[in-house]
């Protein structure tokens, strides 16, 4: 018999919860990835998720996206869509923002690095 992997189960859970509204994964330092095509109907809070290096393509957040202190984050997907605010406070690994980034609110806490 074939059993689902732990990553498969976590990704399925995340996708199901995200449909309901807010998804709070604060300080899940063991979290390395999120499922591709993730659509969150509320806020997505990944504050302190230091294991995440990249967000998946086709991620959409209908509320705020909190990436504060995601020190491992290297870049944002070019097709990232955030209906409200994007908080990047303390994202020391992030050097630039995609030119096609779609944020309807404010981008908070990001200083463009030379």
N, C-alpha and C positions, 0 to 999 in steps of 0.2 A: 504494500500500500504506500501511496505517496502522501506525505504530510506537508502542510505549508510551512515555510520557514518563518522564523520570528520576525524578520524584516517584512515579509509578505503580510503577516497578521497586523503588524504595527501600521503599515501603509494603508491597509483596508480600514482599520479603526480610525485613523486620522481622516481619511476621505469621508467616512460616514459621519463623524462628529462635525466636520467642517460644514457639511450641508445644513446642520441645525443652527449654526450661528457662530459665536465666538469660539476660537480654538486657542487655548492657553497652554503653551509648552515651556513655560519659564524655567530656565536653568536645567533643561534636559541635556546635560553635557555629553551624554552617550549618544544622542541623536546625531547621525551623520548625514542623512538625506531625508527629503520629503518626497511623497509620490508625485510623479509627473502629472501635469494637468490638474493640479490641486486648485479648487475653487472654494474660497471661504466666504460664507454669507454674512459674516460679521468681521470682528477684529481677529488678527492673527498675531499672537505674542510669542516671539522666539527670543525674548530678552535672555542673555546669558547662555545661549546655546552655542558654546564655543567649539563644538565638534563639526558644525555645519560650515563647509567651505564654499558651496554653491547652492543656489536655489534652482529648482527644476524649471524647465521651459513651460510656458503657458500657465503660469501661476497668476490667479486673479484674487484680489482681496476687496470685498465690498465695504470694508471699514478701514480701520487703521492697521498698518503693518509695523510692528515693533521689532527691530533688529538690534536694539541697544546691546552693546558689549558682546556682540557676536564676533569676537576677535579673530576667529579662523576664516571668516567670510572674505573671499578674494574678489568676487565680482557678482553683479546682479544680472539676471537674464535680460536680454534686449527687449523681450516682449512682456516684461513685468507691468501689471496694471493694478493700481491702488486707487480706490474711490475716495479715500480720505487722506490722512497724513502718513508719511513714511519717516520713522524715527531711526536714525543711523548713529546716534550718540555712542561714542566709544568703539566704533567699528574700525579699529586701527589697521586691519589688513586690507580694507577697501580703499583703493587709490583713485578710482574714477567712477562716474555714473554713465550708464548707457545713454547715448544721445536720443534714443527713441523712448526713453522712460516715460510712462504715463502715470502721473500722480495728480489727482484733482485737488488735493489739499496742499500742505506744505511738506517740504523735505527738511527735516529737523536734524541738527547735529552733525552735518557733513561739511567738512572743509576740503575743497578740491586740493589735492596734493600736486606740487609742481612736477 
